[in-house]
């Protein structure tokens, strides 16, 4: 049983690490069979020192803990910002656990999980040597409500009592009464409804302590005060160049999760993905001690890497909680007819879709909305079996029954070449449905326009490509935003594409949210996924696989199922 407590965390992590899941544990190449210390070969143990270079395509913009929206605190951000809880920094399934960070445990709930209490560890300090106190965490959260610091995870507005009306620390200096700090080491959160997964939320950067006296508003991102193992010494071009050096007041005794081996972290962004992979494969100079946190290998690059034993040994493979799917809006005809939605589900050719997404090395076919990992509560099901290449005859039969033979529909997609919501995947869907007598007209939109179209509740497309990733490894942030009718947003970003508002579904979401036993909750999320799947409101297509190169001098590779990518808080360099 996985309980949210410090006592059971290590036992639970050991238990789940023995489970073999269908997506397989994350790995770091051929050396893993004999690896120790998280992917470092025996006799070559990690050691402190050196500079780790991070080569990225996307800049680390908005480097303010209030404005960041990251899973588990993010990769680069978690080197600077510590939070009440954090993700377990271990390989594979064990890495889906939530563990203490600044707090002594993962939180103590009251009987109905509407109140969570945390106690801070002893000896916590900022980079300037001043102590970290509970009031700083309260203030850090309150400033995140300010309009000028928007962008972070939205859950606290919904969960905290009074959060929906609070305007932030700059306009409402009294603060939130639902966050109480009775002393310097205790902080209590009072929620308007039960939330058994509050410790997962406490990994978000909004839970970073910020001393009120050091807050510089929108300029804080330029020089935030570090509570983690590294401090910011340079931030240029709005995160295009970020240089981190050791925080002399960080104590490993209070932080067993982050190893922090390198002396310096040099983050260089704004690079072309092909350039990044070329530099990592060549490994000249500083690039020998480089990694990427956002750039995958493409199909052509994987083919080249596969023929080079040395390069193949430097590929990290991981899986993050993510699903790519076809979305229906039943308010748009003919998608109001479940038989039409079912027919499309039967007709889909997942083999061609996977190939369009980069091939089986980069995508795994999906028939469930939840990812195929235990932490999410995955329950295998396939309500509309299409096999590997589709069942066009079954689709034609359903369409005939519905009076929709020779159907013509429009599929909205992005024009961005991302191999997820892009023209290649849309074309694969078009060709599969053609065999079932369905003519698909492709409607390609520039990415911003595409996102605006798919996330609107008014005049949105009836049929479009979409994708969703989890804020933490559980069914809650996967199913609630997409299928909870109370989360339908009429005038803003609406993620409930089907605009489903089923009282039974809403009630089950509330009941599961009361649970602090994560094993029990996971089982019910899986059962709910299966139940919703019968409604044919979407067609799961594939779950992505991440393949990323790292430099030849980079050691101690850890890739958890929480993030699916190399954890830079664990690596060392020669």
DRENSE-80264 format. One line per 5 residues: number of its first residue (from 1); for each residue x, y negated, z negated of C-alpha. Coordinates in nm, 2 decimals, m for minus. Layout:
N
NUM	X:Y:Z; ... .
REM end
This chain:
574
1	0.00:0.00:0.00; 0.14:m0.34:0.09; 0.06:m0.60:m0.17; 0.17:m0.96:m0.16; 0.41:m0.94:m0.45 .
6	0.78:m0.95:m0.49; 0.77:m0.62:m0.68; 0.63:m0.41:m0.40; 0.79:m0.60:m0.11; 1.11:m0.39:m0.08 .
11	0.93:m0.06:m0.13; 0.68:m0.16:0.14; 0.95:m0.27:0.38; 1.13:0.06:0.34; 0.80:0.25:0.40 .
16	0.71:0.07:0.72; 1.06:0.10:0.86; 1.00:0.48:0.88; 0.69:0.44:1.09; 0.74:0.51:1.46 .
21	0.51:0.28:1.66; 0.42:0.31:2.02; 0.60:m0.01:2.11; 0.92:0.11:1.95; 1.15:m0.07:1.70 .
26	1.34:m0.37:1.82; 1.70:m0.28:1.92; 2.02:m0.46:2.02; 2.16:m0.22:2.28; 2.34:0.11:2.30 .
31	2.54:0.06:1.98; 2.24:0.07:1.76; 2.26:0.45:1.71; 2.57:0.40:1.49; 2.51:0.04:1.38 .
36	2.52:m0.08:1.02; 2.45:m0.42:0.87; 2.17:m0.50:1.11; 2.33:m0.41:1.44; 2.70:m0.45:1.36 .
41	2.91:m0.15:1.43; 3.08:0.02:1.13; 3.42:m0.13:1.07; 3.33:m0.47:1.22; 3.13:m0.62:0.95 .
46	3.01:m0.98:0.96; 3.22:m1.25:0.81; 3.18:m1.62:0.75; 3.33:m1.89:0.97; 3.33:m2.02:1.32 .
51	3.08:m2.20:1.54; 2.76:m2.04:1.68; 2.64:m2.20:2.00; 2.27:m2.19:2.09; 2.19:m2.23:2.46 .
56	1.82:m2.32:2.51; 1.59:m2.44:2.79; 1.35:m2.63:2.56; 1.48:m2.90:2.33; 1.41:m2.88:1.95 .
61	1.18:m3.18:1.96; 0.99:m3.32:1.66; 1.25:m3.19:1.41; 1.03:m3.29:1.11; 0.88:m3.01:0.90 .
66	0.54:m3.18:0.92; 0.53:m3.17:1.30; 0.67:m2.83:1.37; 0.43:m2.54:1.46; 0.65:m2.23:1.42 .
71	0.58:m1.87:1.33; 0.75:m1.78:1.00; 0.92:m2.11:0.98; 1.09:m2.09:1.32; 1.44:m1.99:1.41 .
76	1.65:m2.30:1.42; 1.42:m2.49:1.18; 1.45:m2.23:0.90; 1.82:m2.29:0.88; 1.74:m2.64:0.75 .
81	1.39:m2.61:0.60; 1.32:m2.36:0.32; 0.96:m2.29:0.23; 0.77:m2.13:m0.05; 0.78:m1.79:0.13 .
86	0.95:m1.67:0.44; 0.97:m1.37:0.67; 1.17:m1.07:0.58; 1.49:m1.08:0.78; 1.51:m0.71:0.88 .
91	1.49:m0.52:1.20; 1.17:m0.39:1.35; 0.85:m0.33:1.15; 1.02:m0.41:0.82; 1.06:m0.76:0.94 .
96	0.68:m0.82:0.94; 0.68:m0.85:0.56; 0.64:m1.19:0.39; 0.89:m1.24:0.11; 0.97:m1.51:m0.15 .
101	1.19:m1.81:m0.05; 1.18:m2.11:m0.27; 0.93:m1.93:m0.49; 0.99:m1.65:m0.73; 0.73:m1.43:m0.56 .
106	0.49:m1.44:m0.27; 0.21:m1.61:m0.48; m0.03:m1.52:m0.75; m0.40:m1.53:m0.65; m0.69:m1.56:m0.88 .
111	m0.96:m1.30:m0.87; m1.13:m1.41:m0.54; m0.81:m1.55:m0.37; m0.94:m1.90:m0.38; m0.65:m2.02:m0.59 .
116	m0.28:m1.94:m0.54; 0.00:m2.02:m0.79; 0.37:m2.04:m0.72; 0.67:m2.09:m0.95; 1.00:m2.22:m0.81 .
121	1.33:m2.05:m0.86; 1.60:m2.19:m1.08; 1.89:m2.38:m0.93; 1.73:m2.51:m0.61; 1.90:m2.82:m0.47 .
126	1.89:m3.04:m0.16; 2.20:m3.12:0.04; 2.27:m3.43:m0.18; 2.27:m3.22:m0.49; 1.94:m3.34:m0.63 .
131	1.70:m3.07:m0.76; 1.40:m2.95:m0.56; 1.08:m2.99:m0.76; 0.72:m2.88:m0.71; 0.60:m3.24:m0.65 .
136	0.83:m3.25:m0.34; 0.64:m2.96:m0.18; 0.31:m3.12:m0.26; 0.42:m3.44:m0.10; 0.57:m3.26:0.20 .
141	0.23:m3.10:0.27; 0.04:m3.43:0.21; 0.25:m3.62:0.46; 0.18:m3.35:0.72; m0.18:m3.47:0.72 .
146	m0.08:m3.82:0.86; m0.19:m3.88:1.22; 0.16:m4.00:1.32; 0.31:m3.67:1.20; 0.05:m3.43:1.36 .
151	0.15:m3.12:1.55; 0.19:m2.86:1.27; m0.02:m2.56:1.18; m0.38:m2.68:1.13; m0.49:m2.42:0.87 .
156	m0.45:m2.64:0.56; m0.71:m2.89:0.68; m0.96:m2.60:0.69; m0.84:m2.41:0.38; m0.77:m2.67:0.11 .
161	m1.05:m2.83:m0.07; m1.08:m3.18:0.07; m0.84:m3.11:0.34; m1.09:m3.18:0.62; m1.13:m3.54:0.50 .
166	m0.78:m3.62:0.39; m0.59:m3.88:0.60; m0.23:m3.81:0.48; 0.01:m3.95:0.22; 0.06:m4.29:0.39 .
171	m0.31:m4.39:0.39; m0.43:m4.20:0.09; m0.16:m4.23:m0.17; m0.36:m4.05:m0.44; m0.28:m3.73:m0.27 .
176	m0.48:m3.41:m0.25; m0.65:m3.31:m0.57; m0.65:m2.95:m0.45; m0.27:m2.93:m0.48; m0.17:m2.94:m0.85 .
181	0.18:m2.96:m0.99; 0.14:m2.92:m1.37; 0.52:m2.92:m1.41; 0.84:m2.94:m1.20; 0.84:m2.57:m1.12 .
186	0.47:m2.49:m1.07; 0.24:m2.56:m0.78; m0.12:m2.45:m0.75; m0.34:m2.45:m0.43; m0.72:m2.46:m0.46 .
191	m0.90:m2.33:m0.15; m1.26:m2.38:m0.04; m1.28:m2.01:0.06; m1.10:m1.69:m0.01; m0.77:m1.65:0.18 .
196	m0.58:m1.33:0.11; m0.31:m1.42:0.36; m0.21:m1.75:0.21; 0.14:m1.63:0.15; 0.18:m1.59:0.53 .
201	0.08:m1.95:0.57; 0.33:m2.06:0.31; 0.61:m1.96:0.56; 0.51:m2.26:0.78; 0.74:m2.56:0.77 .
206	0.47:m2.78:0.63; 0.56:m2.61:0.29; 0.91:m2.76:0.31; 0.99:m2.99:0.01; 1.03:m3.36:0.10 .
211	1.12:m3.61:m0.17; 0.89:m3.91:m0.14; 1.18:m4.15:m0.20; 1.37:m4.01:0.10; 1.08:m4.01:0.35 .
216	1.14:m4.23:0.65; 0.81:m4.16:0.82; 0.84:m4.09:1.20; 1.22:m4.14:1.17; 1.26:m3.85:0.92 .
221	1.31:m3.60:1.21; 1.64:m3.78:1.29; 1.80:m3.70:0.95; 1.58:m3.47:0.74; 1.70:m3.37:0.39 .
226	1.81:m3.01:0.40; 1.69:m2.75:0.15; 1.84:m2.46:0.36; 2.19:m2.34:0.43; 2.26:m2.60:0.69 .
231	2.22:m2.98:0.72; 2.17:m3.19:1.03; 2.48:m3.40:1.13; 2.37:m3.48:1.48; 2.03:m3.50:1.66 .
236	2.06:m3.65:2.01; 1.80:m3.68:2.29; 1.51:m3.59:2.07; 1.65:m3.24:1.99; 1.84:m3.18:2.31 .
241	2.16:m3.17:2.11; 2.14:m3.06:1.75; 2.45:m3.00:1.54; 2.42:m2.83:1.20; 2.69:m2.79:0.94 .
246	2.69:m2.62:0.60; 2.49:m2.76:0.31; 2.74:m2.75:0.02; 2.46:m2.73:m0.24; 2.28:m2.43:m0.08 .
251	2.31:m2.12:m0.30; 2.30:m1.77:m0.16; 2.19:m1.66:m0.51; 1.86:m1.83:m0.45; 1.83:m1.72:m0.09 .
256	1.90:m1.35:m0.02; 1.73:m1.37:0.32; 1.95:m1.61:0.52; 2.31:m1.49:0.56; 2.44:m1.82:0.71 .
261	2.78:m1.68:0.83; 2.89:m1.95:1.08; 3.03:m2.28:0.96; 2.86:m2.48:1.24; 2.55:m2.43:1.46 .
266	2.56:m2.62:1.79; 2.22:m2.62:1.97; 2.24:m2.73:2.33; 1.91:m2.76:2.51; 1.76:m2.88:2.84 .
271	1.94:m2.61:3.04; 1.82:m2.41:3.34; 1.74:m2.05:3.24; 1.96:m1.91:3.51; 2.25:m2.12:3.38 .
276	2.19:m2.00:3.03; 2.20:m1.63:3.13; 2.50:m1.68:3.35; 2.69:m1.85:3.07; 2.60:m1.58:2.82 .
281	2.70:m1.30:3.06; 3.03:m1.46:3.15; 3.11:m1.55:2.79; 3.39:m1.80:2.85; 3.52:m2.01:2.56 .
286	3.25:m2.12:2.32; 2.99:m1.92:2.52; 3.14:m1.60:2.39; 2.99:m1.70:2.05; 2.66:m1.81:2.20 .
291	2.29:m1.69:2.18; 1.96:m1.82:2.31; 1.64:m1.84:2.12; 1.40:m1.91:2.41; 1.53:m1.77:2.74 .
296	1.46:m1.42:2.86; 1.63:m1.22:3.13; 1.43:m1.20:3.45; 1.38:m0.89:3.67; 1.67:m0.96:3.90 .
301	1.90:m1.03:3.61; 1.79:m0.72:3.43; 1.88:m0.51:3.74; 2.23:m0.66:3.74; 2.27:m0.61:3.37 .
306	2.16:m0.25:3.40; 2.45:m0.17:3.62; 2.70:m0.32:3.37; 2.76:m0.11:3.06; 2.92:m0.40:2.87 .
311	2.64:m0.64:2.95; 2.38:m0.38:2.87; 2.52:m0.35:2.53; 2.46:m0.72:2.47; 2.09:m0.73:2.54 .
316	1.86:m0.77:2.24; 1.51:m0.62:2.29; 1.21:m0.73:2.08; 0.83:m0.75:2.06; 0.64:m1.04:1.92 .
321	0.27:m1.03:1.85; 0.14:m1.15:2.18; m0.13:m1.05:2.44; m0.19:m1.17:2.80; m0.55:m1.13:2.91 .
326	m0.83:m1.22:3.14; m1.08:m1.44:2.97; m1.45:m1.47:3.04; m1.68:m1.76:2.96; m2.03:m1.59:2.95 .
331	m2.20:m1.93:2.98; m2.09:m1.94:3.34; m2.27:m1.70:3.59; m2.22:m1.42:3.68; m2.01:m1.36:3.37 .
336	m2.32:m1.38:3.15; m2.40:m1.03:3.27; m2.20:m0.78:3.07; m2.20:m0.53:3.36; m2.00:m0.78:3.57 .
341	m1.75:m0.81:3.29; m1.73:m0.44:3.25; m1.69:m0.39:3.63; m1.39:m0.62:3.63; m1.24:m0.43:3.33 .
346	m1.27:m0.10:3.52; m1.13:m0.24:3.84; m0.81:m0.39:3.70; m0.48:m0.24:3.81; m0.25:m0.27:3.52 .
351	0.05:m0.12:3.70; 0.04:m0.40:3.96; m0.01:m0.66:3.68; 0.28:m0.53:3.49; 0.50:m0.54:3.80 .
356	0.39:m0.90:3.86; 0.49:m0.98:3.50; 0.84:m0.86:3.57; 0.81:m0.48:3.55; 0.78:m0.23:3.27 .
361	1.10:m0.35:3.10; 0.94:m0.69:3.03; 0.57:m0.60:2.99; 0.37:m0.31:2.85; 0.01:m0.25:2.96 .
366	m0.26:m0.33:2.71; m0.61:m0.22:2.66; m0.65:m0.37:2.31; m0.65:m0.74:2.21; m0.44:m0.68:1.90 .
371	m0.07:m0.60:1.97; 0.04:m0.24:1.92; 0.20:m0.29:1.58; 0.10:m0.16:1.24; 0.10:m0.50:1.08 .
376	m0.17:m0.63:1.31; m0.40:m0.33:1.23; m0.37:m0.20:1.58; m0.63:0.07:1.66; m0.60:0.24:2.00 .
381	m0.90:0.21:2.22; m0.99:0.18:2.59; m1.36:0.11:2.63; m1.34:0.07:3.01; m1.08:0.32:3.13 .
386	m0.91:0.20:3.44; m0.62:0.43:3.44; m0.29:0.31:3.57; m0.43:0.17:3.90; m0.79:0.09:3.83 .
391	m1.12:0.26:3.89; m1.28:0.06:4.17; m1.56:0.32:4.23; m1.69:0.28:3.87; m1.67:m0.10:3.91 .
396	m1.87:m0.08:4.24; m2.14:0.13:4.07; m2.18:m0.12:3.79; m2.20:m0.41:4.03; m2.46:m0.24:4.23 .
401	m2.67:m0.18:3.92; m2.64:m0.55:3.83; m2.73:m0.66:4.18; m2.39:m0.82:4.24; m2.26:m0.63:4.54 .
406	m2.01:m0.83:4.75; m1.95:m1.06:4.46; m1.73:m1.38:4.50; m1.58:m1.53:4.19; m1.31:m1.79:4.11 .
411	m1.00:m1.71:3.90; m0.83:m2.01:3.74; m0.45:m1.98:3.67; m0.14:m2.19:3.62; 0.10:m2.28:3.90 .
416	0.39:m2.25:3.66; 0.63:m1.96:3.74; 0.60:m1.80:3.39; 0.50:m1.45:3.50; 0.21:m1.46:3.25 .
421	m0.06:m1.70:3.37; 0.11:m1.76:3.70; 0.03:m1.70:4.07; 0.20:m1.36:4.08; m0.03:m1.22:3.80 .
426	m0.34:m1.39:3.95; m0.26:m1.23:4.29; m0.23:m0.89:4.14; m0.57:m0.93:3.98; m0.71:m1.06:4.31 .
431	m0.59:m0.75:4.50; m0.72:m0.50:4.24; m1.07:m0.65:4.24; m1.08:m0.66:4.62; m1.09:m0.28:4.61 .
436	m1.40:m0.30:4.41; m1.57:m0.53:4.66; m1.51:m0.84:4.46; m1.37:m1.14:4.64; m1.15:m1.35:4.41 .
441	m1.07:m1.71:4.50; m0.76:m1.83:4.33; m0.77:m2.17:4.16; m0.42:m2.28:4.07; m0.37:m2.58:3.84 .
446	m0.06:m2.76:3.71; 0.02:m2.63:3.37; m0.11:m2.92:3.16; m0.44:m2.93:3.36; m0.46:m2.55:3.33 .
451	m0.43:m2.56:2.96; m0.68:m2.84:2.93; m0.93:m2.64:3.14; m0.90:m2.31:2.96; m0.92:m2.47:2.61 .
456	m1.24:m2.67:2.67; m1.58:m2.57:2.56; m1.75:m2.80:2.81; m1.74:m2.73:3.18; m1.46:m2.48:3.14 .
461	m1.39:m2.21:3.40; m1.58:m1.88:3.38; m1.28:m1.66:3.46; m0.92:m1.74:3.39; m0.58:m1.60:3.28 .
466	m0.49:m1.67:2.92; m0.25:m1.56:2.65; m0.24:m1.57:2.27; 0.04:m1.53:2.01; 0.01:m1.48:1.63 .
471	0.11:m1.74:1.38; 0.21:m1.45:1.15; 0.19:m1.07:1.19; m0.17:m0.99:1.10; m0.50:m0.96:1.28 .
476	m0.63:m1.28:1.11; m0.46:m1.54:1.33; m0.53:m1.33:1.63; m0.90:m1.26:1.60; m1.03:m1.55:1.40 .
481	m0.94:m1.84:1.63; m1.06:m1.65:1.94; m1.38:m1.49:1.81; m1.50:m1.68:1.50; m1.81:m1.88:1.60 .
486	m1.75:m2.14:1.34; m1.42:m2.23:1.50; m1.58:m2.33:1.83; m1.47:m2.69:1.90; m1.70:m2.89:2.12 .
491	m1.48:m3.20:2.16; m1.12:m3.07:2.15; m0.91:m2.77:2.19; m1.14:m2.47:2.17; m0.97:m2.13:2.16 .
496	m1.29:m1.92:2.14; m1.31:m1.89:2.52; m1.63:m1.67:2.51; m1.79:m1.91:2.26; m1.89:m1.60:2.06 .
501	m2.09:m1.69:1.75; m2.20:m1.35:1.61; m2.30:m1.37:1.24; m2.18:m1.01:1.19; m1.84:m1.09:1.33 .
506	m1.82:m1.41:1.13; m1.92:m1.23:0.81; m1.66:m0.95:0.86; m1.39:m1.21:0.91; m1.48:m1.37:0.58 .
511	m1.48:m1.03:0.40; m1.14:m0.94:0.54; m1.00:m1.28:0.44; m1.08:m1.20:0.08; m0.84:m0.91:0.07 .
516	m0.48:m0.94:m0.07; m0.41:m0.57:0.00; m0.27:m0.61:0.35; m0.29:m0.24:0.44; m0.67:m0.25:0.38 .
521	m0.70:m0.58:0.56; m0.51:m0.44:0.86; m0.74:m0.14:0.90; m1.04:m0.37:0.90; m0.88:m0.61:1.16 .
526	m0.82:m0.31:1.38; m1.18:m0.19:1.34; m1.31:m0.54:1.42; m1.09:m0.56:1.73; m1.24:m0.24:1.86 .
531	m1.60:m0.36:1.79; m1.55:m0.69:1.97; m1.38:m0.51:2.25; m1.71:m0.33:2.33; m1.85:m0.67:2.44 .
536	m1.61:m0.70:2.73; m1.54:m1.07:2.66; m1.18:m1.03:2.78; m0.96:m0.79:2.97; m0.63:m0.72:2.79 .
541	m0.36:m0.70:3.05; m0.02:m0.66:2.89; 0.20:m0.73:2.58; 0.53:m0.90:2.67; 0.88:m0.76:2.59 .
546	1.17:m0.99:2.52; 1.51:m0.91:2.67; 1.78:m1.16:2.58; 2.15:m1.17:2.62; 2.39:m1.27:2.35 .
551	2.76:m1.35:2.35; 3.03:m1.09:2.32; 3.16:m1.23:1.99; 2.82:m1.24:1.83; 2.76:m0.98:1.56 .
556	2.50:m0.86:1.31; 2.20:m0.86:1.54; 1.86:m0.85:1.36; 1.54:m0.86:1.56; 1.22:m0.83:1.36 .
561	0.86:m0.75:1.49; 0.76:m1.09:1.34; 0.95:m1.30:1.59; 1.07:m1.04:1.85; 1.39:m1.24:1.90 .
566	1.74:m1.25:1.75; 1.74:m1.41:1.41; 2.02:m1.67:1.40; 2.02:m1.68:1.02; 2.18:m1.34:1.03 .
571	2.44:m1.35:1.30; 2.82:m1.39:1.26; 3.08:m1.48:1.52; 3.44:m1.37:1.55 .
REM end
